[in-house]
């Protein structure tokens, strides 16, 4: 059985090629679980790059959601409200990048 964090980004704003603000959720891939230890700055850089390439304007806070995922025999499982899931706010500013 392998364990990963599935990286998701929750953001409100105007997506590229759209005209009105809405709530969006992007999946940024997987990172190793490592007993719940992860490099927060690397995850923030990954999320920041994804938001810069997909969003035209950001209204409000950007949240990064790390869901603890277990993969056994090709089947992915996760607990929706598990204690090993992590959610935190992106602290770096994207004001200069998005115009």
C-alpha positions as CSV (number, residue, x, y, z in Angstrom):
1,X,0.0,0.0,0.0
2,X,1.4,3.4,-1.0
3,X,0.4,6.7,0.7
4,X,0.4,10.1,-0.9
5,X,-1.0,13.6,-0.4
6,X,-3.4,14.7,-3.2
7,X,-2.8,18.4,-3.7
8,X,-5.8,20.6,-4.4
9,X,-6.2,24.4,-4.7
10,X,-9.4,26.2,-3.8
11,X,-9.7,29.8,-5.2
12,X,-12.4,32.3,-5.9
13,X,-11.9,34.6,-8.9
14,X,-12.0,35.0,-12.7
15,X,-10.6,32.0,-14.6
16,X,-8.8,32.7,-17.9
17,X,-11.2,32.8,-20.9
18,X,-14.1,33.6,-18.5
19,X,-15.8,36.8,-17.6
20,X,-17.3,36.4,-14.1
21,X,-15.9,35.4,-10.8
22,X,-16.7,32.0,-9.5
23,X,-15.3,29.4,-7.1
24,X,-12.7,27.0,-8.7
25,X,-10.9,23.9,-7.5
26,X,-7.7,22.7,-9.2
27,X,-5.9,19.5,-8.6
28,X,-2.1,19.9,-8.7
29,X,-1.1,16.2,-8.5
30,X,0.4,14.1,-5.8
31,X,3.3,14.4,-3.4
32,X,4.8,11.6,-1.1
33,X,3.1,11.3,2.3
34,X,6.3,10.7,4.4
35,X,4.5,10.1,7.7
36,X,2.6,13.5,7.2
37,X,5.7,15.6,6.7
38,X,5.9,17.9,3.7
39,X,7.8,20.9,2.5
40,X,5.3,23.7,2.7
41,X,7.3,26.2,0.6
42,X,7.5,23.6,-2.3
43,X,3.7,23.0,-2.1
44,X,3.0,26.8,-2.1
45,X,5.2,27.3,-5.1
46,X,3.4,24.5,-7.0
47,X,0.0,26.1,-6.1
48,X,1.2,29.6,-7.0
49,X,2.3,28.4,-10.4
50,X,-1.0,26.6,-11.1
51,X,-3.0,29.7,-10.0
52,X,-0.9,32.1,-12.1
53,X,-1.3,29.9,-15.3
54,X,-5.1,29.3,-14.9
55,X,-6.5,32.5,-13.3
56,X,-7.0,36.0,-14.6
57,X,-8.0,37.5,-11.3
58,X,-8.1,36.3,-7.7
59,X,-10.8,37.5,-5.3
60,X,-10.2,36.5,-1.7
61,X,-8.0,33.8,-0.1
62,X,-6.3,30.8,-1.8
63,X,-6.5,27.6,0.2
64,X,-4.3,24.5,-0.4
65,X,-5.9,21.2,0.6
66,X,-3.7,18.1,1.1
67,X,-5.9,15.0,1.2
68,X,-4.2,11.8,2.6
69,X,-4.7,9.1,-0.1
70,X,-3.9,5.4,0.2
71,X,-3.4,3.4,-3.0
72,X,-3.7,-0.4,-2.8
73,X,-4.1,-2.7,-5.9
74,X,-4.7,0.4,-8.1
75,X,-7.7,1.5,-5.9
76,X,-7.4,5.0,-4.4
77,X,-9.1,5.6,-1.0
78,X,-9.3,8.6,1.3
79,X,-11.2,9.8,4.3
80,X,-13.2,12.9,3.7
81,X,-12.9,14.2,7.2
82,X,-9.7,12.4,8.2
83,X,-7.3,13.7,10.8
84,X,-4.4,13.3,8.4
85,X,-5.8,15.8,5.8
86,X,-4.2,19.2,5.9
87,X,-5.7,22.6,4.8
88,X,-3.8,25.9,4.9
89,X,-3.9,29.3,3.3
90,X,-1.4,30.4,0.7
91,X,0.5,33.3,2.2
92,X,2.4,34.6,-0.7
93,X,0.9,37.4,-2.8
94,X,-0.1,37.0,-6.5
95,X,-1.0,40.7,-7.1
96,X,1.9,41.4,-9.3
97,X,1.6,38.2,-11.3
98,X,-2.1,38.5,-12.2
99,X,-3.1,41.5,-14.3
